[in-house]
Amino acid sequence: MANKSESDRTDLQRRSVLQAAGIAVGGSLAAAFPSAFAQGTTAKAGTGQALGSIGGRLRGVQHFGLTVQNMDRAFEFYTEVLGGTEVMRDGDFQGERIHNTLLTDQVIEANARKVNPLTMGIPDLRSGAQRLDVRFIQFDNVVIELLQYRDSTQPAGNGNAFAEPLDHMSPAFPRMMHICFHIRDEVDFNQFIADLEAEAARRGMQHVRANRVVTVTTEQERKAAPLDANSNGITEGKSNGWRLIYCKGSEGEQLEFVQALGPVKRVFDGAREARQRMVSGL
């Protein structure tokens, strides 16, 4: 690791870059969760929430983090396939301070279970036996952070990951999360999914597979499904105008792609505008 003065400068630069990158994020969560923000707006407007409150001290979501098995492959997917741009990269993080910052709760849990932390997939950043590398990728309204934990002997970028990837990735598991990408209004959703899968396959990213809205039980059937089975368009109820599909990313992570048109688009836009008015009044 760098010496203290170099580390301080790096930390200051990192904070400045991430703060700048996060400025545009504030309205994005209102678009993602309109009902939650609509309720929050009423409560905050009615109570006059002060700037010193918990919510009043937030600027929104700065980034979503994703631990990956292969950093170079994931970086290629999120930049060259999905079109994000690199904000910065850093790495070889190790030592007691970063170990405690990231892993204290996991170490406590291992101690409570009376097991070696390594058996729970907890890396030893304290001694430097394992290291952490990160890369930040900017999209229009949010940053995604890719993280890779590796043994100190493994090369950064394409070395073996410290822990094996999770096998069970059902979105029904509590604590499971996903990253949702918003497709532009004018884009043909079904063709986008077909093009995404083709481009990922061309790059050897075999995990990138979208679901279909028709019942299929084999990979051959999934591939043979008609183009209009690539997305689910909702035409009634509160979600009228919403179109979506779930898809796996290059590391097997859970992704979602959506369009919000018609009535539901107006709900999202209204929630975002209400949120911006509320925040500007704090």
C-alpha positions as CSV (number, residue, x, y, z in Angstrom):
1,M,0.0,0.0,0.0
2,A,1.0,3.6,-0.4
3,N,2.5,5.6,2.5
4,K,0.2,7.7,4.6
5,S,0.5,11.0,2.7
6,E,-0.1,9.2,-0.6
7,S,-3.1,7.3,0.9
8,D,-4.6,10.6,2.2
9,R,-4.3,12.2,-1.2
10,T,-5.8,9.1,-2.8
11,D,-8.7,9.1,-0.3
12,L,-9.3,12.8,-0.9
13,Q,-9.3,12.4,-4.7
14,R,-11.6,9.3,-4.4
15,R,-14.1,11.3,-2.3
16,S,-14.0,14.2,-4.7
17,V,-14.6,12.0,-7.7
18,L,-17.3,9.9,-6.1
19,Q,-19.1,13.0,-4.8
20,A,-19.1,14.5,-8.3
21,A,-20.3,11.3,-9.8
22,G,-23.1,11.0,-7.3
23,I,-24.7,14.4,-7.9
24,A,-27.0,13.1,-10.6
25,V,-28.2,10.2,-8.5
26,G,-30.7,11.9,-6.3
27,G,-33.6,11.7,-8.6
28,S,-32.9,8.2,-9.9
29,L,-34.3,6.3,-6.8
30,A,-37.6,8.2,-7.1
31,A,-37.9,6.9,-10.6
32,A,-37.2,3.4,-9.4
33,F,-39.5,3.4,-6.4
34,P,-42.4,5.8,-7.0
35,S,-44.8,4.5,-4.3
36,A,-42.2,4.6,-1.6
37,F,-41.1,8.2,-2.5
38,A,-44.7,9.3,-2.8
39,Q,-45.4,8.2,0.7
40,G,-42.1,9.7,1.9
41,T,-42.8,13.0,0.3
42,T,-46.1,13.3,2.1
43,A,-44.6,12.5,5.5
44,K,-41.6,14.8,5.1
45,A,-43.7,17.6,3.7
46,G,-46.2,17.3,6.5
47,T,-43.6,17.2,9.3
48,G,-41.1,19.6,7.8
49,Q,-38.2,17.3,8.2
50,A,-35.1,19.2,9.2
51,L,-31.8,19.1,7.4
52,G,-30.2,17.5,10.6
53,S,-32.5,14.5,10.4
54,I,-31.3,11.2,9.1
55,G,-33.0,11.5,5.7
56,G,-32.2,15.2,5.5
57,R,-28.5,14.5,5.6
58,L,-28.6,12.2,2.6
59,R,-27.9,13.1,-1.0
60,G,-29.4,9.9,-2.5
61,V,-27.8,6.7,-3.6
62,Q,-24.2,7.1,-4.7
63,H,-23.5,3.6,-6.2
64,F,-24.5,-0.1,-6.3
65,G,-21.8,-2.6,-5.5
66,L,-21.2,-5.9,-7.1
67,T,-18.6,-8.5,-6.1
68,V,-17.4,-10.3,-9.2
69,Q,-15.4,-13.4,-10.0
70,N,-13.5,-11.9,-12.9
71,M,-12.9,-8.2,-12.9
72,D,-11.8,-7.8,-16.5
73,R,-14.8,-9.7,-17.8
74,A,-17.3,-7.8,-15.6
75,F,-15.7,-4.5,-16.6
76,E,-16.0,-5.4,-20.3
77,F,-19.6,-6.2,-19.8
78,Y,-20.6,-3.1,-18.0
79,T,-18.6,-0.7,-20.2
80,E,-18.3,-2.2,-23.7
81,V,-21.6,-4.1,-23.8
82,L,-23.9,-1.9,-21.5
83,G,-22.1,1.4,-22.3
84,G,-21.0,2.7,-18.9
85,T,-17.9,4.8,-18.6
86,E,-15.1,4.3,-16.1
87,V,-14.9,6.8,-13.2
88,M,-11.8,5.4,-11.6
89,R,-10.1,2.2,-10.4
90,D,-8.1,1.5,-7.3
91,G,-6.9,-1.7,-5.6
92,D,-4.5,-3.9,-3.7
93,F,-6.4,-2.8,-0.5
94,Q,-5.2,-4.6,2.6
95,G,-4.5,-4.0,6.2
96,E,-6.2,-3.8,9.6
97,R,-8.2,-0.6,9.0
98,I,-9.8,-1.7,5.7
99,H,-10.4,-5.2,7.0
100,N,-12.3,-3.8,10.0
101,T,-14.1,-1.3,7.9
102,L,-15.6,-4.0,5.6
103,L,-15.6,-7.2,7.6
104,T,-16.1,-6.6,11.3
105,D,-19.7,-7.9,11.3
106,Q,-18.7,-11.1,9.5
107,V,-15.7,-11.7,11.9
108,I,-18.0,-11.3,14.9
109,E,-20.4,-13.8,13.3
110,A,-17.6,-16.3,12.7
111,N,-16.5,-15.9,16.3
112,A,-20.0,-16.5,17.5
113,R,-20.2,-19.7,15.5
114,K,-16.7,-20.7,16.6
115,V,-15.4,-21.3,13.1
116,N,-12.5,-20.1,11.1
117,P,-13.5,-17.0,9.2
118,L,-12.0,-18.4,6.0
119,T,-14.6,-21.2,6.0
120,M,-17.3,-18.6,5.7
121,G,-15.7,-16.9,2.8
122,I,-14.3,-14.0,4.8
123,P,-11.0,-12.8,3.3
124,D,-8.0,-11.9,5.5
125,L,-7.3,-8.4,4.4
126,R,-5.8,-7.7,7.8
127,S,-2.6,-9.7,7.1
128,G,-2.6,-9.0,3.4
129,A,-3.2,-12.6,2.5
130,Q,-6.1,-11.4,0.4
131,R,-6.5,-8.1,-1.4
132,L,-9.4,-6.0,-2.7
133,D,-9.6,-4.3,-6.1
134,V,-12.4,-1.9,-7.2
135,R,-13.5,-0.1,-10.3
136,F,-16.3,2.5,-10.6
137,I,-18.5,2.7,-13.7
138,Q,-20.8,5.7,-14.4
139,F,-24.2,5.4,-16.0
140,D,-26.5,8.3,-16.7
141,N,-28.0,8.4,-13.2
142,V,-26.0,6.1,-11.0
143,V,-22.5,4.5,-10.4
144,I,-21.8,0.8,-10.2
145,E,-18.8,-0.4,-8.3
146,L,-17.2,-3.7,-9.2
147,L,-15.3,-5.4,-6.4
148,Q,-12.9,-8.4,-6.6
149,Y,-11.4,-10.1,-3.6
150,R,-8.3,-12.2,-4.5
151,D,-5.4,-13.9,-3.0
152,S,-2.3,-11.7,-2.8
153,T,-0.6,-14.1,-5.3
154,Q,-3.3,-13.6,-7.9
155,P,-2.9,-10.9,-10.6
156,A,-5.3,-8.0,-10.4
157,G,-8.1,-8.0,-13.0
158,N,-8.2,-11.6,-14.2
159,G,-6.9,-13.6,-11.3
160,N,-8.9,-16.2,-9.5
161,A,-11.5,-14.9,-7.0
162,F,-11.0,-15.6,-3.3
163,A,-14.4,-17.2,-2.8
164,E,-16.6,-19.3,-5.1
165,P,-19.6,-17.6,-6.6
166,L,-23.1,-18.2,-5.2
167,D,-24.9,-21.1,-7.0
168,H,-28.4,-20.2,-6.0
169,M,-29.4,-16.8,-7.5
170,S,-33.2,-16.9,-7.2
171,P,-34.6,-13.4,-6.7
172,A,-36.9,-15.0,-4.1
173,F,-34.0,-15.4,-1.6
174,P,-34.2,-12.7,1.2
175,R,-31.2,-10.4,0.9
176,M,-31.0,-11.0,-2.8
177,M,-30.6,-7.8,-4.8
178,H,-30.6,-6.9,-8.5
179,I,-29.5,-4.0,-10.7
180,C,-32.1,-2.5,-12.9
181,F,-31.4,-0.7,-16.2
182,H,-33.8,1.7,-17.7
183,I,-34.2,1.3,-21.5
184,R,-35.0,4.5,-23.5
185,D,-38.6,5.1,-24.5
186,E,-38.0,4.8,-28.3
187,V,-36.0,1.5,-28.1
188,D,-37.6,-1.8,-29.3
189,F,-37.3,-3.7,-26.1
190,N,-37.5,-7.2,-27.6
191,Q,-34.8,-6.5,-30.1
192,F,-32.6,-5.0,-27.5
193,I,-32.7,-8.2,-25.5
194,A,-31.9,-10.3,-28.6
195,D,-29.0,-8.0,-29.4
196,L,-27.7,-8.0,-25.9
197,E,-27.6,-11.8,-25.8
198,A,-25.9,-12.0,-29.2
199,E,-23.3,-9.5,-28.3
200,A,-22.6,-11.2,-24.9
201,A,-22.3,-14.6,-26.6
202,R,-19.9,-13.1,-29.2
203,R,-17.7,-12.2,-26.3
204,G,-17.9,-15.6,-24.7
205,M,-20.1,-14.3,-21.8
206,Q,-22.3,-17.4,-21.5
207,H,-24.0,-16.3,-18.3
208,V,-25.8,-13.5,-20.1
209,R,-29.3,-15.0,-20.6
210,A,-32.6,-13.3,-20.4
211,N,-35.8,-15.0,-19.3
212,R,-38.8,-15.5,-21.6
213,V,-42.4,-14.7,-20.9
214,V,-43.5,-18.1,-22.3
215,T,-42.9,-21.4,-20.5
216,V,-39.6,-23.1,-21.4
217,T,-37.8,-25.9,-19.6
218,T,-34.5,-26.2,-21.5
219,E,-31.9,-23.8,-22.9
220,Q,-32.8,-24.9,-26.4
221,E,-36.4,-24.0,-25.8
222,R,-35.4,-20.6,-24.4
223,K,-33.3,-19.8,-27.4
224,A,-36.1,-20.9,-29.8
225,A,-38.8,-18.8,-28.2
226,P,-40.2,-16.0,-30.5
227,L,-38.8,-12.5,-30.3
228,D,-42.0,-11.1,-28.7
229,A,-41.4,-13.4,-25.7
230,N,-38.3,-11.3,-24.7
231,S,-40.3,-8.9,-22.5
232,N,-43.4,-8.6,-20.4
233,G,-45.6,-5.6,-21.2
234,I,-48.1,-4.7,-18.5
235,T,-51.3,-3.0,-19.9
236,E,-53.5,-2.7,-16.8
237,G,-53.5,-1.7,-13.2
238,K,-51.1,0.6,-11.5
239,S,-48.2,-0.8,-13.6
240,N,-49.9,0.0,-16.9
241,G,-47.1,0.9,-19.3
242,W,-44.4,-1.0,-17.5
243,R,-42.3,-3.5,-19.6
244,L,-39.7,-5.7,-18.0
245,I,-37.6,-8.8,-18.1
246,Y,-35.1,-10.4,-15.7
247,C,-31.6,-11.3,-17.1
248,K,-28.3,-12.7,-15.7
249,G,-25.2,-10.6,-16.2
250,S,-21.7,-11.7,-17.1
251,E,-20.9,-12.9,-13.6
252,G,-24.3,-14.6,-13.1
253,E,-25.6,-11.6,-11.2
254,Q,-29.4,-10.8,-11.3
255,L,-30.2,-7.9,-13.7
256,E,-33.5,-6.3,-14.7
257,F,-34.3,-4.3,-17.8
258,V,-37.4,-2.0,-17.8
259,Q,-39.2,0.6,-19.8
260,A,-41.8,2.9,-18.2
261,L,-44.2,4.3,-20.7
262,G,-47.8,5.8,-20.6
263,P,-49.6,6.0,-17.3
264,V,-46.8,4.5,-15.2
265,K,-44.3,6.9,-16.7
266,R,-46.4,9.8,-15.5
267,V,-46.4,8.3,-12.0
268,F,-42.6,8.0,-12.0
269,D,-42.1,11.5,-13.4
270,G,-44.5,12.9,-10.8
271,A,-42.8,11.2,-8.0
272,R,-39.4,12.4,-9.1
273,E,-40.6,16.0,-9.4
274,A,-42.2,15.8,-6.0
275,R,-39.0,14.4,-4.5
276,Q,-37.0,17.2,-6.1
277,R,-39.4,19.9,-4.7
278,M,-39.2,18.3,-1.3
279,V,-35.4,18.1,-1.3
280,S,-35.0,21.7,-2.6
281,G,-37.1,22.9,0.4
282,L,-35.0,21.3,3.0
